[in-house]
Amino acid sequence: MSRWTRERVAALVDHTLLKPEASEGDVAMLVQEAEELGVYAACVSPSMVTAAVHARPFTAKIAAVVGFPSGKHLSAVKAHEAALAVAAGAEEIDMVIDVGAALAGDMEAVRADIAAVRAAIGEGTVLKVIVESAALLEQGGRDVLVDTCLAAKAAAAQYVKTSTGVHPYGGASAGAVEIMVAAVGPQVEVKASGGIRTAADAIAMLDAGATRLGLSGTRAVLDHLG
């Protein structure tokens, strides 16, 4: 019998809705489903945080994305967006790095970008850093992914996260998760997100060392875990 029971996996899931056409009603349904499924968090766009808060009471955390999906926003804009999301009720922030800066080897720019968001939200808010692992591995190689994760660690992020789920190079892979886990060590956790659509996918990410999953089709994944 697998150690990854339905309840155990659900407790590690950020139940996610980031479609640009999502309405407040859609977010309310997401929050209700998050409560029903017993997930860890509901992850929404920053403009939808208030709708998620209003859909409470529920036990799941509220997470919001920042600089999504390109990461090409000015650091000051990302920081302000993150601060507004936290003020509206977000308890966790998932920010997208400037992938181009990472591929150019400018890890100080990557670190400073993340640090700006960290400073804006304070130490009490969980910060997850989306590195677009598939793109970094394809275009830059393992060392670039490792160095990017270390920049996030240096900027006091609690998590490094694989993907936005919309990049053409793809989403999460077990191999990327293993590299990221080894890079950051036990002080920083790894969230796998992007293209995880089956229970087998989810278990592969967890077995590789991920401690959080970003899923949009959460019910379908959990239903195959019994």
Beta strands, then each sheet from edge to edge (+ up, - down):
strand 1: 13-17
strand 2: 41-44
strand 3: 61-66
strand 4: 92-96
strand 5: 126-130
strand 6: 159-161
strand 7: 189-193
strand 8: 212-215
sheet 1: 1+ 2+ 3+ 4+ 5+ 6+ 7+ 8+ 1+
end
